[in-house]
Amino acid sequence: MGQFRLALCAGLVLGTFVAAESGAQAFPARPVRYVMPLPAGSETDLFARVLGKQLADTWGQQVLVENRPGGGTTIATEVVAKSPADAHTFLHAITALGINATLYSRLPYDTQKDFSCITQIGNLYGVLLAHPSFPVKSVPDLIKLAKTRPGEISYATGGSGTANHIAAEAIRIAAGIHIVHVPYKGSSQAALDVLPGRVPLLATVLVEAIPFIQSGKLKVIATTSPKRAPSLPNVPTVGESLPSYQAGVGFWALVTRSGASTASLNKFNADVVKALQAPDVKARLAAADIEIVGSRPEQCDAFVREQIEVWGKIVKASGAKVD
């Protein structure tokens, strides 16, 4: 009888182990939805399609990039929050995930409870650009001019409540100047009015700004991130000349609805981290000046919680709110 019980226990343990292993191996069991909160054709969207192809080749399953722009990324985020909790639907989360938790009075999901991280893809850099004719070359220049022309200088962004909007508002607050925000439906739309000089300034992410900088159509005033961008080593950060300026980290991460099995999340994480080192994916990130992270799920969860707190303080100081 003792030997029978021992054998039974051993069988149960082995069965549990095999089930866990098969659960990991079984993911994904069907086509996967890669939900993109930005329009098709954006640099972020183009990257997602490169990464999606890499994952599809690894899994032998379709990875369907689904664009759900609008609502300051809340539309796409809600889609994932209400999807089955099996990691087959995931979100390309951008910095707005950390901002919206404070920016919005009400959200159709709980940012801290309804999602599990797969990995942080990488860190992004924000930039403040100007039309070449605008008589400003640095943050001190901008502050000096803005104080002589209060309320006359405007800056464009891809929308109210975006990381670029909040970063520019943080400059306004730290410098004690009055510059006017002009929101657009996406950075590409904002650029259309800055390129001909109708609006003098553009706050955006470097990944979207590289073509304008390289062509000389726009000039860089400063990076709005905590540190200098690798491709712009001679361009100072806002904080270097304005110590009271606070900035969160711009980021890309992959998140899914909470409740997926640990085995599925771990396999998903391992496959994405491996994909980030694939030559075509790595080249795309390097060209966009994105610093690869590839963190573990628990590290990514901790990072997102931290960024919700950091960006939350900046949002509150700016007074920005979406009801």
C-alpha positions in Angstrom: 0.0 0.0 0.0 2.9 2.4 0.9 4.5 1.7 -2.5 1.2 2.3 -4.2 0.8 5.7 -2.5 4.3 6.7 -3.3 3.8 5.7 -7.0 0.5 7.6 -7.0 2.1 10.8 -5.6 5.0 10.5 -8.0 2.5 10.1 -10.9 0.6 13.2 -9.8 3.8 15.3 -9.5 5.0 14.1 -12.9 1.5 14.7 -14.4 1.5 18.3 -13.0 5.0 18.9 -14.5 4.0 17.5 -17.9 0.8 19.6 -17.9 2.8 22.7 -17.1 5.3 21.9 -19.8 2.7 21.0 -22.4 0.8 24.3 -21.5 4.0 26.2 -22.3 4.6 24.2 -25.5 0.9 24.6 -26.6 1.1 28.4 -26.7 0.0 29.8 -29.0 -2.8 27.3 -29.9 -4.4 29.6 -32.6 -3.7 32.9 -34.4 -2.6 35.7 -32.2 -4.0 39.3 -32.2 -1.3 42.0 -31.9 -3.3 45.1 -31.0 -1.7 48.4 -32.1 -3.0 51.7 -30.6 -1.6 53.8 -33.4 -2.6 54.2 -37.1 -1.2 51.9 -39.8 1.9 53.2 -41.4 3.4 54.8 -38.3 6.9 53.8 -37.3 5.6 51.9 -34.3 3.1 50.0 -36.6 5.9 49.2 -39.1 8.0 47.8 -36.3 5.1 45.7 -35.0 4.7 44.1 -38.4 8.4 43.1 -38.5 8.2 41.7 -35.0 4.9 40.0 -35.8 6.4 38.2 -38.8 9.3 37.0 -36.6 6.9 35.6 -34.0 4.7 34.0 -36.6 7.7 32.2 -38.1 8.7 31.0 -34.6 5.2 29.8 -33.6 3.8 28.5 -36.9 0.7 30.6 -36.2 -0.6 33.9 -37.7 0.2 37.1 -35.8 -2.5 39.6 -36.9 -1.6 43.2 -36.4 -4.8 45.0 -35.6 -4.8 48.8 -35.6 -7.2 50.4 -33.1 -6.1 54.1 -32.9 -8.0 56.8 -31.0 -8.9 57.7 -27.5 -5.3 58.4 -26.5 -4.7 54.7 -26.9 -7.5 53.8 -24.6 -9.6 52.1 -27.4 -6.9 49.6 -28.1 -6.1 49.1 -24.4 -9.8 48.3 -23.7 -9.9 45.7 -26.5 -7.1 43.8 -24.7 -8.5 44.3 -21.3 -11.8 42.6 -22.4 -10.1 39.8 -24.4 -9.9 36.2 -23.1 -7.2 35.8 -20.4 -5.1 33.4 -22.4 -2.4 35.7 -23.9 -3.6 35.3 -27.5 -4.5 39.0 -27.6 -1.8 41.4 -26.6 -1.2 45.2 -26.8 1.8 47.2 -28.0 1.7 49.5 -25.0 3.4 52.9 -25.4 4.1 55.5 -22.8 0.5 56.5 -22.7 -0.2 53.4 -20.7 1.6 55.0 -17.8 0.1 58.4 -18.3 -3.5 57.6 -18.8 -3.9 56.0 -15.4 -3.7 59.6 -14.0 -4.8 61.6 -17.0 -8.3 60.1 -17.3 -10.8 60.5 -14.5 -12.5 57.2 -15.6 -11.1 54.4 -17.7 -12.9 51.2 -18.8 -10.1 49.2 -17.3 -7.8 49.2 -14.3 -4.3 49.8 -15.6 -2.6 48.1 -12.6 -4.9 45.2 -12.2 -6.2 44.2 -15.6 -2.9 43.6 -17.4 0.2 41.3 -17.2 3.4 42.3 -18.8 5.1 40.1 -21.4 8.2 42.2 -21.7 9.4 45.8 -22.0 10.7 46.1 -25.6 12.7 49.2 -25.1 13.2 52.8 -24.1 12.3 55.7 -26.5 13.6 59.2 -26.7 11.4 62.3 -26.9 12.5 65.5 -28.8 11.5 69.1 -29.1 11.8 70.3 -32.7 11.5 73.7 -34.4 11.0 75.0 -37.9 14.4 76.2 -39.2 13.1 79.8 -39.3 12.2 79.9 -35.7 14.9 82.0 -33.9 15.7 79.4 -31.1 18.5 76.9 -30.9 18.3 75.8 -27.3 16.0 75.6 -24.3 17.5 78.7 -22.7 16.8 80.5 -26.1 13.2 79.3 -26.0 12.6 80.4 -22.4 14.1 83.9 -23.1 11.9 84.3 -26.2 8.7 82.9 -24.6 9.1 85.4 -21.7 9.1 88.3 -24.1 6.1 86.9 -26.1 3.9 85.2 -23.5 1.0 83.2 -25.1 2.3 83.8 -28.7 4.4 80.7 -29.2 2.7 77.4 -29.9 3.8 73.8 -30.0 2.2 70.9 -31.8 1.8 67.3 -30.6 0.1 64.2 -31.7 -2.7 64.8 -29.2 -3.7 65.9 -25.8 -2.5 63.7 -23.0 0.3 62.1 -25.1 3.8 61.7 -23.6 4.9 64.5 -25.9 2.2 66.8 -24.6 2.9 66.1 -21.0 6.7 66.5 -21.5 6.2 69.9 -23.2 3.9 70.9 -20.4 6.6 69.9 -17.9 8.9 72.3 -19.7 6.3 75.1 -19.5 5.9 74.5 -15.8 9.6 74.2 -15.0 10.5 77.3 -17.0 7.5 79.4 -15.9 6.6 80.3 -19.5 3.3 80.6 -21.3 3.4 78.5 -24.6 0.2 77.2 -26.3 -0.5 73.6 -27.0 -2.0 72.7 -30.4 -3.1 69.0 -30.4 -3.5 66.9 -33.6 -4.7 63.4 -34.4 -1.2 61.9 -34.5 2.3 63.1 -34.9 2.2 62.9 -38.7 -0.7 65.3 -38.7 1.1 67.7 -36.3 4.2 67.6 -38.5 2.2 68.8 -41.5 1.7 72.2 -39.8 5.2 72.5 -38.4 7.1 71.6 -41.6 5.8 74.8 -43.5 6.2 76.9 -40.3 2.5 77.4 -39.5 3.3 76.1 -36.0 6.9 76.8 -34.8 7.5 73.8 -32.4 6.8 70.1 -32.5 7.1 67.8 -29.5 7.3 64.1 -30.6 9.3 60.9 -30.2 12.6 60.5 -32.0 11.4 57.5 -33.9 8.9 59.7 -35.7 11.3 62.7 -36.0 14.4 61.0 -37.6 13.3 61.7 -41.2 12.7 65.4 -40.5 16.0 65.8 -38.7 18.1 64.0 -41.3 16.6 66.0 -44.1 17.1 69.3 -42.3 13.4 70.2 -42.5 13.3 70.6 -38.7 16.0 71.4 -36.1 16.4 69.8 -32.7 16.1 72.0 -29.7 16.5 69.3 -27.0 15.7 65.8 -26.1 12.8 65.6 -23.5 14.0 62.3 -22.1 16.1 61.8 -18.9 19.3 61.2 -21.0 20.7 62.1 -24.3 19.8 60.0 -27.4 22.6 57.8 -28.8 22.1 59.2 -32.3 22.1 62.8 -31.0 25.0 62.8 -28.6 25.6 66.6 -29.1 21.9 67.5 -28.3 21.4 68.2 -24.6 18.4 67.1 -22.6 15.9 69.7 -21.3 17.0 68.8 -17.8 20.6 69.8 -18.4 19.6 73.5 -18.7 16.4 73.3 -16.7 17.2 71.3 -13.5 13.6 71.6 -12.2 12.3 69.7 -15.3 11.0 66.2 -14.6 10.5 63.5 -17.2 9.3 59.9 -17.2 10.8 57.3 -19.5 9.3 56.8 -23.0 8.7 53.1 -23.6 7.3 50.3 -25.7 6.1 47.2 -23.9 3.9 44.2 -24.7 1.1 43.5 -22.3 -1.9 41.1 -22.2 -5.0 40.7 -20.1 -4.1 39.4 -16.6 -5.0 35.8 -15.8 -2.9 34.1 -18.5 -0.9 31.1 -17.2 2.6 31.6 -16.0 3.7 28.9 -18.5 2.2 30.8 -21.4 3.6 34.2 -20.3 7.1 32.7 -19.8 7.1 31.1 -23.3 5.7 34.3 -24.8 8.4 36.3 -23.1 11.2 34.0 -24.1 10.1 34.0 -27.8 9.8 37.8 -27.9 13.1 38.4 -26.2 14.7 36.1 -28.7 12.9 37.8 -31.6 14.3 41.2 -30.4 17.7 39.9 -31.3 16.8 38.8 -34.8 18.8 40.9 -37.4 15.8 42.6 -39.0 14.1 43.4 -35.7 17.3 44.6 -34.1 18.1 46.8 -37.1 14.6 48.3 -37.0 15.1 49.2 -33.4 18.6 50.6 -33.9 17.4 52.8 -36.8 14.7 54.2 -34.6 17.2 54.9 -31.8 15.3 52.6 -29.4 17.3 51.1 -26.6 16.4 47.3 -26.3 15.5 46.1 -22.9 13.8 42.6 -23.2 12.9 42.3 -19.5 11.2 39.4 -17.7 7.4 39.7 -17.1 7.9 40.5 -13.4 10.5 43.1 -14.2 8.2 44.7 -16.8 5.3 44.7 -14.3 7.4 46.6 -11.8 8.6 49.0 -14.5 5.1 49.9 -15.6 4.0 50.5 -11.9 6.9 52.8 -11.5 6.1 54.7 -14.7 2.5 55.1 -13.6 3.7 56.8 -10.5 6.4 59.0 -12.2 4.2 60.2 -15.0 1.3 60.6 -12.6 3.2 63.2 -10.7 4.0 65.1 -13.9 0.4 64.9 -15.1 -0.9 66.3 -11.8 1.7 69.1 -11.8 0.7 70.0 -15.4 -3.0 70.2 -14.5 -3.9 68.1 -17.6 -7.1 66.1 -17.3 -9.4 64.1 -19.6 -12.9 63.5 -18.3 
